[in-house]
Amino acid sequence: MMSHITATFRRRFANLPPEIQAQARADYRLFQSDPNYPGLHFHPVTQGKETLYSVYIGIHYRALARERNGDLYWFWIGYHTVYDAILAGR
């Protein structure tokens, strides 16, 4: 499974605090070597009728991806409370 980062993800990433950017980079490298590493909590989540994929970035941040043709397209990264609102459809 290939992983791709969208332009929207890049913009959101650029606005994160430097320490969270560093954590996200480290977690991405870990994800590339072992997506099932327990600390990443990589798992499917449901938003309405769509299945997304979630991964932890430290304690308070999450990233979301859509799966297309076997590849993941990371489109969102941000604070956990916003993540909860996205999944709740708010």
C-alpha positions as CSV (number, residue, x, y, z in Angstrom):
1,M,0.0,0.0,0.0
2,M,1.5,3.3,-1.1
3,S,1.0,6.5,0.9
4,H,0.5,9.9,-0.7
5,I,0.2,13.4,0.9
6,T,-2.3,15.8,-0.6
7,A,-1.8,19.6,-1.0
8,T,-4.4,20.2,1.7
9,F,-2.5,18.0,4.1
10,R,0.7,19.9,3.3
11,R,-0.9,23.2,4.1
12,R,-2.3,21.9,7.4
13,F,1.0,20.4,8.2
14,A,2.8,23.7,7.6
15,N,0.6,25.4,10.2
16,L,1.4,22.8,13.0
17,P,3.8,23.7,15.8
18,P,7.4,22.6,15.0
19,E,7.4,19.9,17.6
20,I,4.3,18.4,16.2
21,Q,5.7,18.5,12.7
22,A,8.8,16.6,14.0
23,Q,6.5,14.0,15.7
24,A,4.5,13.7,12.5
25,R,7.6,13.1,10.4
26,A,8.9,10.5,12.8
27,D,5.5,8.7,12.9
28,Y,5.3,8.8,9.1
29,R,8.7,7.0,8.9
30,L,7.5,4.5,11.4
31,F,4.2,4.0,9.4
32,Q,6.2,3.4,6.2
33,S,8.2,0.6,7.9
34,D,5.3,-0.9,10.0
35,P,1.8,0.5,9.6
36,N,0.6,-1.9,12.3
37,Y,3.0,-0.6,14.9
38,P,0.8,-0.4,18.1
39,G,1.7,3.2,19.0
40,L,0.3,4.5,15.7
41,H,-3.2,3.1,16.3
42,F,-3.7,2.9,12.5
43,H,-7.3,1.9,12.0
44,P,-10.4,2.5,9.9
45,V,-13.0,5.0,11.1
46,T,-16.4,5.9,9.7
47,Q,-17.5,9.4,8.7
48,G,-21.1,9.1,7.4
49,K,-21.0,6.5,4.6
50,E,-17.2,6.9,4.0
51,T,-14.5,4.8,5.6
52,L,-11.4,6.8,6.4
53,Y,-8.1,5.7,8.0
54,S,-6.7,7.3,11.1
55,V,-3.3,7.4,12.8
56,Y,-2.2,8.9,16.0
57,I,0.4,11.7,15.9
58,G,1.5,11.9,19.5
59,I,-1.3,12.2,22.1
60,H,-3.3,15.2,20.9
61,Y,-3.1,15.0,17.1
62,R,-4.4,12.7,14.4
63,A,-4.1,12.3,10.7
64,L,-6.8,11.1,8.2
65,A,-6.5,9.3,4.9
66,R,-8.8,8.1,2.2
67,E,-8.1,4.8,0.5
68,R,-8.2,4.7,-3.3
69,N,-7.3,1.7,-5.4
70,G,-5.2,0.3,-2.6
71,D,-3.3,3.5,-1.9
72,L,-3.8,5.9,1.0
73,Y,-4.2,9.6,0.4
74,W,-3.5,11.6,3.6
75,F,-5.7,14.7,3.5
76,W,-6.0,16.0,7.0
77,I,-3.8,16.5,10.1
78,G,-4.7,18.3,13.2
79,Y,-5.9,18.5,16.8
80,H,-7.8,15.6,18.3
81,T,-10.9,17.7,19.2
82,V,-11.2,18.8,15.5
83,Y,-10.8,15.2,14.4
84,D,-13.7,14.2,16.7
85,A,-15.8,16.9,15.1
86,I,-14.9,15.7,11.6
87,L,-15.9,12.2,12.4
88,A,-19.2,13.4,14.0
89,G,-20.0,15.2,10.8
90,R,-19.8,18.7,12.4
